[in-house]
């Protein structure tokens, strides 16, 4: 699928959006399953009532804003995702709408069709093989614990963190994912992030600040790093440096689920290999879009819209909501508003 087809599809979508209006419906837990004995549902803010999570797991996520499930994705599936990523790098397949990212330190003269030159692919919703990740029953089983039964896949990424060039550009500043999202409520959004190999502090594991999901969305912008910063790697400009930090050492197939307000980032890759992970942000189909005009998210809207226009060559006004509507895919249940 080529870029002209992607542009045509976006234009059709924009036309459809102009003829309808989305209501601002707020999602609520609707499961009728019995709550754990001695614990009342109203005490849970960030998890849904079902029988998947143990009481201990629910309490951990409620308190910390993240939860790691060990060996959730099979080696066979991860190998298939790895092979498809390599095919994309070699330009054997060109999924519609895919955004290919390269580290800021890689000179244009060094671009070759190889995974060594690509640090991330985003928006792989049109790649049937990679999008399988978003539909894996073992993933959706846990996603439903945070979003409820009607589930949309909103944002997809395969991250290929490169060996650091010495300028520390392979790190990712501390940030909150909600900064990028024009939909709410935040408590019905969750990221599933799966390690595709052993990940630790040497090759740049995730670092999270437990409990920060209970706070508000903070202003983000590019950090003033001397070695340079990658496109859209916005970071929080003001946060409590005394916050406890947890480095998530993960094995192949381990999956962390985390809240979009959780402050997190990743360190630089100090090894000679590439550190791979695959992820998807999911949201309840009951969520509603917001207008980010006049908010701290205006800066990311301008940047995302500029790139969308460059990618799809759409000669009409679009906004952040249009871009996310284009990305969204129903993966379970009933599509309501998103």
N, C-alpha and C positions, 0 to 999 in steps of 0.2 A: 504494500500500500504506500502511495507516494504522497508528498506534501500537497500537491494540488487537490487531491481527494480529501485530505485533512482540512484544507481551507474551505472546500465546498461544504463539508459536513458541518464545520463551525458556523458557516453562514446560514445553513438550514436551521441549525439549533437556535441561532440568534433570532431568526424569523419566528420560530415557534414560541420563544420566550416573550416576544413582543405581543403575542396574542393571549397570554395567560398570566396569571398572577399567583404567586406562592404565598400561602398564609403563614403567619408566624406561629406555628404550632410547636409547643414545647413537649419533648418526649418525657414519658413517665414509665416506670417499671410496670409491666403488665402481667408478669408471670404469676400464676396462682400456686406455685409450689410453696410448701411449708418452710418457714424460716427455721434456722437452727434453734434448738430448744434454749430458752432463757435469753434469746437475743431478739430484739424487736426490729422489724424492717426499717423503721424511721431512723434508726441509728446508722444505717448505711447510706452514704451519699454518693459513692463512686462505683458501686457494684450492684448488679441486678440480682433478684431472688431466683436462683435455680439450684440444681443439685450438683453442678460441676465443681465449683470451688469448695474447698473445705472451709470451715469457720475460721481456721487459722490463716488460710490463704486470703480470705476476704478481709480479715482484720489487718493483715500485712499490707495489702494494697491500699486499704482505706487510710492507713497511717503513713505509708511511704510513697504511694503513687506509682509503684512499679511492682512487677511480679515475674520471676524467672521460672519457666517450666522446662525441665531438663529433657533432652533428647526427644523433642516433640516432632521434628521433621526428619524423615528417614534419609539415610545416606544416598539411597537411590534417587530420591527427588532432588536432593542438593546437587548431585552429579548432573542431572538433566538440566537444572538451572544454570550450572556452570558451563555446560556445553553450549547452551543457547546464547549465553552471554558472549562466549568466544566467537560464535557465528556472527553475532551482531558486530563485534569488533572487527572481524574480517570482512564486513560488509556483504556477507552472504545472504543476510535477510535485512530488510529495512522497514521495521514496523511503522505504521502511520502514527504521527504525533510524538514519536520518541525524541527526547532531548538527550543528547550526548554531551557529557561534561569532561573537560580536561583540566589538569592542574595548571594554575597560573604560571608556574615556572617552566612549563613545556613550550618551547619555541615552535612557531608554526612550521618552520623548516624541518622539524623532527616528527611531524604527524605522519604516521604510517598506520595501515590497517592492522593493528595489534592491540591486545588488551593492556600492553605496557603504556599505551598512550591515552587510555580512557580511564578516568577515575570514578565515573558514575554514569548510569543511564536512568533517566526519570521518565515517568509516564509510559510504562510499557503495557498499558491496558489493552492495546491492540495486538500484542504479541501473545498468541495462544499458549505457547509453552511457558513463558515466564508468568503469565497471568494465572496459570494453574496454582501458583503459590497462594493467591488470594481466595481461591475456592477450596483449598484443602480442608476436608472435614475436621481434621485435628486442630487446624488454626481457627476455623469458624466456631468450633465448640467452645473455645475460650473467649473469642471476640464477643460472642453473645452475652457473656457474663458482664460486659461493660456497656454494650450498645443496645441490648434487647434483641428480639428475634428478626427484625427487619434491618438488614445490614447492607450498607453501601461501601464499596471500595472507592476511596477518594484520591489517594496519592500513592504511587508505586515507585520504588527505587531499588536498584541493585548497586551497591557501593563497592568500589574496588580501590580501597585506600592504598596509595602507592608508597614505596619507600621514600622517606623524606629526603629532599634534595639538599638539606642543610639549612634551608631558609624557614623551616617549621611550617610550611604551607599545607602540609598533610593533616594538621590538626583542625578541629572544628570548634569554634568558640562556644562557650556556654550560651544556651538559647532555650526558648520555649517554642514548640512546634505550632502552638495556636497563633503565633505571630503571622504565620503564612495562610491561615484559614479564615475565610469569611462566612463561617457557619457556626451555629451554636445549638444547644448548650454544650459547653466543653465537657461536661461529665458524661456525655454520650458519644465521645470520640476516644479512640484508643489506637495506639500504634502497636503492630506486631513486628518485631525485629529479630531475625533469625541468623545466628552465626553459621557461616558456610565452612568454617574451619576453626581450629583452636584460636581464641582471641584473648590476649592479655595486655598488660601495660606496655610490653615491648612493641607490639604491632598496632597499638592505638585502640584499646577497648573503649567502650562507652564509660563515661563517668557521670553519675547522677547525684543530685542533691536531694536526699530523701525528705519528703514532707513539703517540698516547695510547691506541689500541685494544689495546696490549700490556699495559696496566695493569688494575686491578680496577675493579669498579663502586663509585663513590663515593656518599656520602650526598647526597641532594638535598632542597631545600625552596624555598619562595618567597623570592626575594631581597628585601632591604629597600630597594626603590626608592621614592623620594618621590612620583613621578608616578602610582604604581599599577602593578599587575601583572595580566596576563590569567589566566583560569582555567586551571589545570594547567600553567602555564609555570614548572615547577620548574627550579631551577638548582643547579649544584655550589657548595657553600658554601666549599670549600677546594681550591684547585688552584694549581699553580705558574704564577705570572703571568709567569715568564721563558720559558715555552714559546713556541716559534716559532708564529706564527699565519699562516695562508694564507687570503686572501680569494678565493673562487672566482668570478671573472668569467666568466659563461656567456652563450651566445647561445641564441636560441630553438631548442628541440629538443635541446640539449646535456643529457646525463644523467650525474649523478654517482652512483656506487655506493659505499656506505660501511658500515663495520662498526658494530654497535650500541654498542660501547664507545668509539668515537671521540668525543672531546669536540668539540662544535660548537655553533654558535648563529647568530644573524644580527643585523645592525645595524638601526637605525631607517631608515625610508623618508623621505628628505629631499626627495623630489620631490612633485609634485602628482598623480601617477598612481598606479595600483595595480600592485603587483608580484605576478604570479601564477606558481605552480609546482604541479605535480601529483606525488604520490608514493605509493609503496606499500612497506610492509615485508613482505618475504618470509622464509619459514623452511622448512627441510627438514621434510617430513612425518614424518621419523624423530625429530624433536625430542620432548622430553617436558616436561610441566608440572611446576612446583615449587610448594611452599607458601611464600609470602613472610612468613608469620607469624614474628616474631622477627628479621626482617631490616630493612635500611634502606628496603625497599620497602613497608613497612606503611602509611606515610602516603599513598602514591599509591593503594594498594588501597582504603583507606577512602574516598578522594575519588571514585575511579572507580565503586565500588559505589554510593555515594550518588547519583551522577548517573544510573547505570543504573536504579536503583529509581525515581527521579523520572521518567525518560524512559519506562520501560515499565510502571510501576505494578505491579511484581511483589511480591506480599505473601508472600515467603518469603526465607529467608536465601540469599544468593548471595555468591560471592567473586570475586577477580580472575580465577581460572582459568575460571569460568563465563562471565564477560564476554568473554574472549578466544576461548573455544570458540564462542560465538555469532557472533563476527566472522569466524572463519576460513573460507576457501574454497579448495578444491583447484583449482589452475589447470594443473597438469601432473603426469603420472605417477600414482602410487598413494598414496592416503591410508593411513598406517600408524598413527600414534599421535595426532598433533595434532588 
